[in-house]
Structure formats: structure tokens, C-alpha cells
Amino acid sequence: MRKSAAIIKPGERYLILLKPYSSIASLPPIPSSLDSEPADLSAQLLSILSRPNWQKHPSLIKLLPYLTPSHVSSLFAFNLDPQTALNFFNWIAHRPGFKHNVHSYSSMLNVLILARSLRLAEKIRISMINACRSIEDVLFVLQVFREMNAADGQLKFEPTLRCYNTILMILSKFLLIDEMKSVYLELLNNNISPNIYTFNAMVNGYCKIGNVIEAELYVSKIVQAGLHPDTFTYTSLILGHCRNKDVGNAYKVFLIMPQKGCQRNEVSYTNLIHGLCEAGRINEALKLFIDMTQDNCCPTVRTYTVLIHALCVSGRKVEALNLFNEMKEKGCEPNVHTYTVLIDCLCKENKMDEARKMLSEMLEKGLIPTVVTYNALIDGCCKEEMIDDAFEILDLMESNNCGPNTRTYNELICGLCKKRKVHKAMALLNKMLERKLSPSLITYNSLIHGQCKVNDLESAYRLLSLMNENGLVPDEWTYSVFIDTLCKEGRVEEAGTLFDSIKAKGVKANEVIYTALINGYCKVGKIDVGHSLLERMLNDACSPNSCTYNVLIEGLCKKKKMKEASSLVAKMLTMGVKPTVVTYTILVGEMLKDGAFDHALEVFNHMVSIGCQPDVCTYTALLHAYFSQGMFEEVDYVIAKMNEESILPDLVTYAVLIGGYARLGLTHRAFDFLKCMVDARYTPSLCTLSILIKNLSHENQMKETRSKIGSDSVDIADVWKTLEYENVLKLFEKMVEHGCTIDVSIYGALIAGFCQARRLEEARGLVHHMKERGMSPSEDIYNSLLDCCCKLEVYTEGVRLVDAMVESGLLPLLESYKLLVCGLFIEGSNEKAKAVFCGLLSCGYNYDEVAWKVLIDGLLKRDLVDKCSELLDIMEEKGCQPNLLTYSMLMEGLERTENN
């Protein structure tokens, strides 16, 4: 990628010091060929422009691909003939791919002012103002504008009314309202009388921020000046009222427009339609849309887009798509925003294939997707756990010169953490910083949640420290993750202490924090503490939701306090909290476990009668109970009922069905449901596969004792310790016989089973088996093998696996790297350990996480202080320095370990 050799930098004053030169001979020679960006390009350009018929000079054509607005600004710093400068300025503006910016306009303007070509200078000045693309551009132009007015002699160039009006409109566009007011006052101080365009710019600016009161002051000034408010004035007022969510007054302005002799236009209608949509009055907006023809107005692309967006947000996707097709039929071409709205809607409904087709249609029409478009697709992929697809979208985005923003990375980080790929999510933190993007609170909260999800609470706390170091204040969502994780680990007292400390940090506990803590105490049997927390929650004006009550109800059910649980359901209703399907499912599930089938069915029928429809979890609880009692007819009834109600089984339901039939010896039925499960894109868990394999290995015995083994549980560890490899092949035969697809994920689960039992040879055998069938091991498979090698202390094999992974573009888990590096050092293979570590540093891991997991949690915890120092030196030599806070942690750890 070429780099701009900018001499005039953005933000510099517009007054350029002219640099005379002695002769053309003193300039660098023009190269005959250009393979890379030439040095002193502006000076070479000056040499060409000093010759007659410069437009036809062959070297100019060669230089053209490298020219940027910065080079134009630099060129005009030389004492170039004004007419030549203007001719070149206009000539290059028409070259494909070149576009002047405010800085090149400013340079041209300076040349014309010095030449006193003020008529041309005025045109350039107006063009410069209209070229603003950002707030920074506007502020630069405003500085130039004021310096021209304040300058003396030849450099003075007073603004005209047209110039004032143009800059007022651009300030309004970028919502720089304070600056807009200042410029208006400067106009009055210069004794220039405002016209209708001046006042309209002011009205529009204030209306854009919803300040209708201030806007109406300028409407009164219009009348005082003997002018009349026009369509633009009233349309701005409609916008202002709508921004204030005052659609009633917006409608009043809309209705009086004809009475005031002002023709309503497309913008008047669109502003009001938008206001109605924002207020949720979509049907009224659609009626107004139809009424546009009464004023001879045709809907614009924005009119359609506003309505399509409103329909999508309210769940009326079919109507949105119909309107989308209608606009195309009527010759109103959708723009990028229209497509983005629909793509976002499709992604939110998990219609990723349709969303991708919409993107393709966009690209075919030559429309350039924005970062918002790509983010919608990435978010959709991540929520569907299609991480590879999400990264494909990122690649497409970057190939189309659309840079990702903080939200892009946040969505990818969240998606990776959801899939437990925290090391990859942490690596994206590096990418953000390389792109000069600031990680947000959402970034850190997602990463903290990810570390907690893989049970690395220590790294989560380190992230919290980094977050504070970067000036970000943890919020209630940050602490809710910590409290929830501590509770899930059984560290309830620690969670309680953290809960008590957050108030002093200025964080108010929300219902999520309270619910997590109540759940924690209930899980360890401290129901009374849970109840007292509920009372404290109410006293703190934090309203419990159904989830809060549900965790207490579940705690009471576990303690067999069914009467108290039922009383709490009644209390929910008195508190205005409606019991949900989860509430009733908890009660039904516990009754079924206790064998109280009649009572459970009463509760089930009651929930149906009050309009609370059972969900997949409710039916799964019924299936589990019926299987445990060998009640085949009831199982068949529940399956039929789910089909009738169009309730699709989830991962747990399939596991219950397969496990239930397998334990009862009904192998054929178990494999039928395994096929359904695989077809529904669910990967059978290791537990499910273990049940099937155990069933196959004892098939005859199972048939003989069918009625007695319904409640048998499977000890997964025992299955894989004693499992014969031939039984896995028998599983494959049965799966093929029932039409099941055996994919990489199935192999991954089986290989994980052997690896957990430390049976490396059998795991390798399955890898060989899958390769023979044209499948390559996944990242998860490699990580299972690598973990197994490290635990078996077969480190040479581990090194080979790491090399194979890196060569295939896969990333080993840092936990495995930790075990491998430490193991190599302990067995005395120091050079191998360093080589592995050097390879790790080139893979894009987050340097802080490398330091935390390999150096601190690995080497220092094994008292390998010297080795830790050596690897830290390697990090520094390679420029892979961790954050200062992490560095301090390392220094403290080294000192503490040495002292011990």
C-alpha cells in the first residue's frame, strides 16, 4: 500500500509559506520508470508542470497513481504560476480515483487569494466548505474561514453572505451548534444582513438536536426581517418536533403548511413518517406514505428505507420485503442503508443465507457496503456460532477497503468467547490496538466473560486490572460475571464479599447480580440467605424478575420444600411478576423426579390452561422421567405432542432420547434419533456417544435386562479407559447403516474421549481413520492430542503437533503451550522449549495472556525463575512486550519466587 508523503499536514494553518526555488535544474530528476512511490514527488511534479504541454508529458501519467491531495498541497507551496496551479488543480480533479480534500482546496485558495483572483477564489472556497467529510474537516475549514477574514493586506478575503450560509449549513449538518451560533453572530458583526437561507440554516441546526424553542426564535426573526417561512422552514420544524418525540405538534406543522402557502415536499412527508415510526405508529406512517400522491410527492429512497426499518424492527419482515420489492418495481433504487436495514433484520432472524444473498445483490449493483453492513453480518454469524463465516466477512470487508471498527472486533470477540476460543479473542485485542482502536467496556466485559467461561478466573481478574489501567470503569455487568463465576465454582463467600464491596465503587447491584448471588447460595443449600438477599433487593429498589424467583424456587425444590416453592410462585403474582414456562418446568421436573406424576401433570395442565405454553425444556423433563420409569407409551405421546406443537428438540432433548432408548436396549430407535440430531446440525456430546458405544459393546446383555437398566448412569471415564477400539468402528458401521453423516465433529468427540483417558495410540488411530476418508483434523482435535501428549509427558510428540498446527494455520491453546514449555524445561530440553516459545510469539497471541499463562501460571508456579527470566528476555528482544501492569506482575512474581 502506498503512503502519502504529506508535507502539509491536516490541521496546519492555511497560510502557506511560499518557497522560491533557484531553477528547475535544482529539482530531482524525473525517473524513467516507477516501481514504488517516488521520493520528492511534489518537486518532480513541479518540474513537469514547468514545461509546455505538461498534460501530455509521459512522466505525469506514471506519477498519477501515486498522487494524493497532500502532494497537491505540497506542490502549491512552491512559487507556481497561479494559472498553471489552477489548470493542474482542475485537471487532476477529473482523474479517476482522485478527489480533492479540504486541505488541497485550502492550498489552491491561498494561491488564488495571493493572485487576487477573488471571483475564482470564492468558488474554490464554497467547494472547500462542501468538501467537508468529518468534524475535523469542518473545524479546519472554520479556522481557514476566520483567518481569511482576520488577515491584512493581500491575504485578506472577506466572506460573502453565500459563504456564510454554506458554512452555517455544514455546521448544522455535523451538529456543531455552538460553532453555528458563533458564525451567525460573526455575520451580524460584519454588518451582513441574513436572508431566508441564513435563518433556515439556523432553524435546521436547532431542529436537528430537537431544540424547537430556539428554532422558533429564528422563525420569528424571518418574519421580523419581512421574509416568509418556506417549505424548508416548516420541514425543519417537523423534524425538530419529531426529534423531541412530539409527533402531535409535528402533525400540526404538517397540516398548516398548505394554509401558509407552502407546498409539502418529499422531505416533509419523510420526516413525519419517520417520527410516526419512531413513536411506534407504523400503520399511520403507512397511511401517510400512501397519501403522498395527494401532494404530487413521490417517495424517496429514504422514505422507503424509514418504513422498511420500522417494519423490520416491529417483526413485520414480510411487509418490509414487499415494500422493498415495490420500491424496485417503481424505479426507486435501494441504497446502501436500505440493504443494510434488511441484512440486519435477516441476521437477527438467523437467516444468514438470505442475508448473504442480499449482500451479493448489493455488490452486483455496485453499491459499497459500510462498516454497519458488515457488522450486521458478522454479528449474525457470531450469534449462530459460525465463526469461520464471520472471519470470511471480515476478510471481504478489508479487501473492499472498509476498515473494521471497535464494534466489529467486539462482535468477533464475543463470538469467539461463546465458542470458548478465548486465546483467539485475546489475540484480537492486539489487532485492535494495532489499528489504533480503543477497546471499550464491552470489549473487556466480553473477554472477562470468556476467561470465566474457561474457568480461568485469575486471568479474568488480570483483565479487570488492565481495564482499570486503561481508564475504563467496571460496571454492573463486569461484576455480575465475577459474582456468577465465583458462585458456580462454589466460592459463595468470596462472591458475597465482592457483592458487598461494589457499592463503595459506585456500582449499584442490578437484578442480574442479585440473581447470580441468590442462585449461588441456593446451590450450596443456604436458602435462608437467598431469601434475605431477595428482601435486600426489594429494599434497594431493585425489582426481582422471574429469573430471581426461579432460582429460589429451584433451591426450595432441591430441598424438597415443594409447599414453600408453590407459595413463592403465588408471591410472584402478588409482586406483579408473572411465572414463566421456566417456573412451571422447575416444579414439574422436581415432581417427576419424586415420582409424583399425577401432581406434575396437574401443574402441566394448569400452565397450559393459563396460556403458558410448555417449551422444549418442559417436554425434555417429561421424557427424562418417563424413560427412567420405562414408560414407553408416554414417551411416544410426548414425542408426538412435540411434533404437533412444532417444538424442535434441542441438544439436551436428543441426548435424553438417544440415551433413554440406548439404555433400554432399543438400539435402532437410538440411532434413528442420532440421525435426526446430526441432520439438525447438533454434535453429539461425548456422554451421548459413550452411551451408544457402551450399548453396542453389551448389546445382548442389555436386551436381556431391558426393564432393569432404565436409570443406569454411564461413567464416561470408565467407558473410555476400557473401551476397545473395534467398538468405535462398530459405532461408525451403525451410524452409516442408519444414514448418519460422520463428520469432523464426531471424530473430535471420540478422539477427546480417548485423550481424556490418556490413550494416545487409539486417538492417533482415529486421526488416521479420518484422514483416510479425506478429512483433516480440526483445531479442537489437535488441542485434545496436544493436551494428552503433555499429560503423558511425550513432549517431542507435542512439539511435532504444535508445528503441524501452526503450519495448518491453527492455534494451540495457551494452556497446552504452558504444559509443553514447562515440561520441556523440566526434562532438560531447554533449547526446544525456547524454540517452541519463539514460535508461539509469532502466532499473534496476546502478549499479556502469554505472560500470564506461560510465564506466571506456568514457569513461576513451578519455581522455574531463571527460565521465566530467559523467556521474558526473548519477548523483549522480539518487541513482544506486555503491558506495564503485566510487567509489574512478572517482576513481583519473580521477586516473590526468588525470596521463597
VONUKOL-366541 format. One record per residue (C-alpha): x, y, z. Coordinates in steps of 0.001 Angstrom, whole numbers, plus 500000, padded with zeros to 6 digits. Layout:
BEGIN
XYZ
...
END
This chain:
BEGIN
500000500000500000
501442503361499124
501915506026501750
501221509711501344
504333511788501687
502368514631503188
504219517918503621
501126519903504538
499563518018507431
495883518169508396
495295520865510968
498076523220509774
497194526849509151
496043527539505622
498621530292505052
501442528529503180
504932529995503170
505917530229499529
509252528508498880
511082530062495903
513486527864494013
516506528871492007
515975526735488920
514320523643487585
517793522067487424
517888522004491219
514905519689491328
515238515899491450
515320514217488039
512182512511486786
512686508735486891
512128506773483726
510169504029485469
508312503782488753
508056500545490697
507367502205494041
506339505641495251
508976508136494107
510813510396496530
510208514161496392
507155513573494275
505870517156494619
509177518565493378
509182516204490386
505624517267489664
506719520916489682
509405520074487140
506801518577484805
504326521472485217
507034523990484334
507168522561480809
504836523354477903
502037520829477191
502597519270480625
499256517433480336
500818515161477695
504103514567479497
504649510761479813
506168511069483285
502978512741484585
500952509667483651
503457507500485544
503266509743488608
499465509920488584
498727506680490554
500846507994493441
499316511473493683
497242512389496742
495684515678497906
498697516053500244
501029516153497236
498859518844495645
499118520922498825
502896520432498866
503151521418495185
501389524723495817
503955525586498494
506342526322495594
506103529580493683
503937528063490940
502238530247488348
498605530729489583
497063529852486202
499157526675485919
498222525804489505
494511526251488740
494733524301485466
496502521416487200
494048521582490137
491084521231487762
492836518656485552
493643516261488387
490146516627489854
488818514839486751
491248511910487002
489564508624488059
490165507789491701
491350511260492710
489310513523494967
490371516848496479
490046517271500227
489689520408502346
493483520744502615
494152520747498853
491246523191498371
492768525411501074
496145525398499281
494556526325495941
492554529035497657
495721530566499087
497330530734495624
494261532488494165
493990534988497036
497644535984496634
496982536455492906
493839538476493832
491671536208491642
488865536630494135
485972535536491900
487630532169491315
488719532081494951
485067532377496064
484125529302494004
487018527327495475
486067528465498983
482482527238498564
483779523927497159
486155523608500119
483286524010502588
481185521431500735
484125519005500692
483915518518504477
483593514816505332
484194514888509080
484038517155512108
487827517579511844
487367518836508268
484701521316509370
486846522702512179
489806523073509791
487638524938507261
486224527139510016
489770528070511049
490693528912507429
487456530876507044
488185533005510111
491859533561509274
490927534847505822
488564537349507411
491096538448510052
494117538733507701
495571542009506446
496569543229503007
496835540764500154
495853537803502312
492506539256503414
489449537661501847
486179538677503449
483366536125503435
480221536770501406
476651536035502554
476692532930500353
479881531783502041
478342532343505493
475202530439504531
477227527497503166
479315527201506311
476216527523508520
474628524597506653
477741522444507019
477923523247510749
474249522279511014
474924519028509141
477618517985511622
475585519213514645
478233521767515622
475533524021517000
477674526211519290
480017526991516388
476981527640514175
475682530236516653
479151531880516805
479372532143512997
475879533669512883
476974536347515370
480155536980513324
477937537516510272
475942540181512161
479152541804513456
480359542093509836
477164544070509076
475868541433506678
472091541075506602
470861537483506902
468493536157504231
465994533276504295
468806530753503694
470689532054506731
467671531774509001
466732528365507585
470219527054508316
469823528141511946
466307526667512220
467507523394510706
470514523148513035
468473523598516197
465712521278514967
468251518512514323
469040518442518057
465349518794518998
465686522369520299
462429523626518769
462176526583521174
465449528071519881
464484527204516300
461199529103516668
463136532221517740
464782532201514302
461406531617512643
460248534819514329
463387536582513021
462341535542509486
459049537377509957
460747540378511600
463039540652508563
459988540912506291
460543537420504899
458238534414504863
458927530941506265
459092528495503361
458826524742502842
462361524210504179
461488526138507375
458366524119508127
460012520828507151
462789521565509657
460175522265512364
458520518905511632
461922517283512085
462515519175515359
459202518107516897
459801514502515813
463273514555517369
461537515650520583
459154512686520195
456328515219519867
454580513811516812
451375515702517658
452954519135517115
454864517811514102
451499516856512585
450126520336513320
453025521964511425
452489519492508577
448777520383508363
449260524185508385
451821524163505570
449229524444502737
447415527195504685
450677529161504756
451105528732501030
453916526211501397
453927523095499248
454742519959501232
457583518009499666
459050514511499953
461222515542502903
458206516965504801
456427513616504420
459514511541505194
460298513478508377
456753512944509680
456688509299508580
459962508790510456
458516510458513562
455438508224513464
457602505119513048
459795506142515985
456625506507518078
455525503004517081
452618504328514964
453626502358511889
450142501922510430
449624505714510493
453012506122508828
451984503688506077
448725505630505520
450676508893505240
453018507138502806
450005506336500565
448738509936500893
451987511373499428
450459511299495930
447871513909497028
450692516482497106
452258515083493923
455117513723496009
456942510531495164
458518508512497981
462287508782498018
464750506041498852
464860507464502396
461056507299502709
461073503624501787
464078502899503992
462491504510507059
459368502370506639
461319499187505865
463394499731509015
460291500280511165
458607497155509785
461751495085510400
462132496326513984
458475495530514752
458808491986513398
456879492615510165
459617491282507903
457289490057505125
455764493538504740
459263495036504759
460369492749501919
457170493521499968
457866497244500304
461476496612499245
460267494853496078
457706497606495443
460323500342495551
462439498487492978
459404497952490722
458626501688490888
462155502583489831
463345503776493232
466695502035493623
467534500906497181
470710502417498591
473335501037500948
471261501937504010
468182500138502652
470140496946502072
471838497279505458
468475497506507248
467254494303505560
470550492468506058
470451493356509761
466842492134510011
467654488821508292
470705488313510520
468641488928513659
466205486235512445
469149483856511836
468502483863508063
472188484046507246
471941482558503740
469332485157502759
471460487916504291
474499486803502248
472368486798499075
471281490356499872
474936491363500252
475745489769496877
472867491677495252
474257494895496731
477725494264495380
476392493315491930
474661496716491776
477961498452492524
476876499577495998
479658499723498570
478688498194501928
479544500239505003
481073499040508258
477487498872509616
476510496417506854
479472494157507521
478984494379511295
475390493164510947
476609490091509042
479480489426511442
477156489733514434
474665487341512816
477391484767512101
478777485014515635
475355484573517232
474860481443515130
478361480281516185
479509480445512542
482886481895513499
484693480881510302
481985482631508260
482347485729510450
486067485903509673
485323485408505966
483109488518506172
485964490355507910
488332489384505073
485787490539502476
485343493787504383
489069494513504433
489519493506500778
486864496127499920
488856498794501811
486345499018504635
488196499116507943
486699497296510940
485767499426513939
485582498704517669
482107497191517289
483387494769514608
486026493458516983
483595493364519916
481240491116517929
484096488787516904
485464488681520457
482011487879521822
481546485124519210
484948483569519951
484339483649523714
480969481983523188
482821479141521415
485416479074524252
488158480264521859
489361482825524387
493003482750523210
491803483875519759
489563486539521283
492524487869523280
494607487924520080
492018490272518556
492763492702521370
496245493031519815
494694493648516386
492518496431517801
495486498201519323
497491497826516071
494624499591514267
494614502384516870
491155501305518017
490398501731521714
488953498654523437
485662499577525095
483949498432528266
482088495888526114
485436494545524821
486760493905528317
483442492579529652
483308490050526797
486911488938527405
486350488671531165
483252486575530491
485291484393528114
488071483793530654
485467482925533290
483776480535530862
487013478526530514
487403478590534317
490349480997534330
489166483414536977
492719484603537654
493125485873534074
489695487495534340
490901489453537385
494041490452535470
491838491787532670
489912493778535266
493212495381536347
494123496171532708
490690497655532215
491163499990535210
494674500837533982
493186501958530645
490788504337532366
487656502218531952
485341501872534944
483851498404535548
480054498415535544
477356496145536965
477784493726534035
481500493357534804
480831492434538411
477863490210537542
480244487925535575
482677487660538516
479936487023541068
478230484438538847
481536482610538193
482534482574541873
479117481153542739
479378478462540049
482759477457541489
481174477166544935
483109480189546243
479939481816547504
481506483662550446
484012485340548091
481114486278545829
479293487764548829
482359489805549817
482703491140546263
478990491953546228
479344493959549456
482323495897548027
480802497134544764
478600499787546377
481737501598547602
482979501503543984
479889503445542868
478221500448541240
474579499687542009
473790495983542020
471258495086539336
468844492150539141
471478490023537338
473983490397540207
471358489701542868
470020486692540957
473517485217540476
474288485557544197
470902484185545300
471443481244542931
474896480663544427
473600480479547964
470691478252546921
473092475865545162
475049475359548414
471797474853550328
471691478284552049
468102479078551082
467635481429554055
470494483655552833
468860483627549386
465578484826550914
467315487592552878
469025488750549659
465605488909547988
464395491200550790
467546493337550494
466967493546546752
463451494917547308
464732497405549898
467343498603547374
464532499358544881
465864496659542570
462897494748541181
463286490960541117
462373489359537805
461114485856537037
464715484550536926
465289485745540506
462225483932541789
463009480865539677
466423480290541285
464826480466544744
462005478134543672
464557475684542281
466549475869545529
463443475064547559
462582472190545200
466080470706545632
465485470805549386
462141469020548819
460271472062550152
457579471879547482
454946473660549567
457218476678550111
458125476645546406
454426476790545461
453902479649547960
456733481583546313
455002481177542936
451904482774544494
454083485573545926
455486486244542460
451993487047541242
451311489436544144
454570491230543276
453417491658539680
455893489114538306
454296486531536041
455532482941536399
457153481762533176
457421478414531456
460751478005533310
458956478423536669
456472475674535904
459129473441534327
461154473582537575
458091472454539562
457098469764537050
460674468445536809
461068468105540579
457677466389540965
458598463939538235
461894463148539994
459925462390543169
457583460119541196
454599462421541750
453433462026538136
449783462927538768
450709466115540602
453219467010537863
450550466586535172
448171468811537159
450780471599537161
451491470925533460
447793471195532557
447444474330534717
450281476105532883
448663475243529538
445244476470530740
446628479916531675
448252480309528254
451807479458529314
452891477069526590
455350474302527512
458701474597525765
461410472131524781
462767472071528364
459355471104529783
458930468268527319
462532467138527875
461843466877531644
458812464679530877
460824462482528527
463597462021531084
461102460994533771
459191458581531518
462405456939530305
463575456446533896
460368454515534608
460324452603531309
457001454241530323
457280453751526538
453740454810525603
454119458092527484
457473458707525744
455811458192522353
452975460530523378
455407463319524355
457319462952521062
454033463124519115
452934466175521138
456212467976520396
455741467298516678
452145468524516863
453210471754518615
456190472203516209
458619472178519132
462026471102517868
464278469013520119
467442470692521326
470821469191522198
469612468039525647
466396466526524257
468319464494521701
470726463341524398
467790462199526578
466100460387523670
469272458649522464
470406457822525992
466939456649527009
466448454272524082
470062453043524249
469827452218527950
466599450322527274
468345448327524553
466303449866521728
469385450497519606
467517451045516351
465433453873517869
468537455413519489
470340455577516140
467227456946514397
467333459903516769
471102460196516375
470493460695512635
467846463356513395
470300465038515755
473131465124513213
470750466291510454
469676469147512744
473379470164512944
473818469204516577
477060467493517552
476509464522519885
478289465016523183
480937462670524483
478367461412527001
475839460550524264
478446458722522183
479704456921525290
476203455585525996
475863454336522411
479279452675522434
478607451031525810
475286449833524451
476918448302521375
479556446525523434
476959444932525707
474038444665523278
472933441159524189
473124441783527904
471098444985527501
468315443177525655
468047440588528420
467849443157531242
465988445911529380
463498446798532108
466103446964534875
468640449321533395
466498452300532518
468048454530535163
471646453319534813
474115456156534503
477273455966532439
480644456819533943
482328458354530893
485836457999532307
485307454253532889
483928453736529369
486979455276527694
489502453594529973
488310450114528954
486802450747525510
488075448567522694
488966450433519508
486860447971517453
483712449196519228
484292452701517850
484478451214514348
481266449312515148
479673452659516089
480675454035512674
479117450991510951
475837451511512809
475828455227512016
476359454546508295
473654451878508419
471201454489509766
472258457168507270
474153459330509801
476859461622508474
480165461065510253
481874464433510195
484916466015511835
482935466970514951
482006463294515596
485661462291515250
486573465207517530
484285463989520321
485580460419520082
489251461496519966
488592463726523008
487268460657524837
490434458657524200
492647461665525027
490890462279528345
491620458635529197
495253459262528077
495004456632525340
497110458427522750
497607455468520399
493838454939519969
493350458683519435
496049458628516740
494295455649515163
491098457704514786
493071460588513274
494492458170510709
490987456781510105
489517460237509389
492433461225507136
491860458079505062
488338459401504478
489548462790503248
489014464743506476
491620466932508159
491855467204511958
490251470329513395
491821472726515856
489906471053518707
491244467609517704
494826468851517620
494361470529521014
492983467276522505
496025465376521188
498447468050522374
496924468109525866
497163464310526005
500845464379524928
501698466918527624
499912464955530349
501713461790529221
504975463812529133
505525462852525487
506890466300524736
508670465535521448
505368464374520001
503796467539521436
506321469713519587
505523467871516345
501805468502516865
502378472217517519
504398472509514302
501651470724512339
499002473023513820
500882476233513062
501625475011509540
497869474453509037
497043477943510341
495617476623513633
496322477962517118
497175475656520034
495572476563523366
497904478581525596
497186476079528373
498785473385526176
501706475672525319
502192476225529057
502349472475529773
504635471876526780
507149474654527538
507272473807531251
507597470084530506
510472470630528070
512339472781530590
511778470252533388
513127467358531267
516161469496530336
515241470230526689
515947473930527152
516618474821523510
513462473029522365
511445474905524998
512828478253523798
512191477330520157
508558476454520966
508181479746522837
509682481747519949
507220480053517592
504379480957519948
505321484656519820
504995484717516020
501430483326516075
499644486524517075
498706485677520664
498028488498523076
501337489196524808
499721489837528181
497952486480528076
501203484764527041
502921486304530072
500046485413532408
499587481812531343
503034480622530262
505390482712532400
503410483416535586
500977480459535821
503448478065534212
507090478722534992
506848480812538165
504337478467539804
506846475652539154
509687477754540632
511435477948537229
512554481540537889
515639481545535627
513656480077532729
510951482689533211
513576485463533060
515063483956529891
511696483834528134
510861487373529256
514172488482527691
513152486742524444
509815488597524489
511570491918524908
514149491150522186
511336490364519737
509394493508520628
506597491443522204
506410493493525361
503403493007527607
501502495854529230
503326497694532040
500852496292534555
501604492733533399
505317493528533520
504889494622537146
503063491350537907
506025489460536418
508601491416538412
506647490859541644
506289487154540814
509999486764540068
510981488530543278
508496486568545397
509556483211543926
513249484006544414
512634485004548047
510706481791548694
END
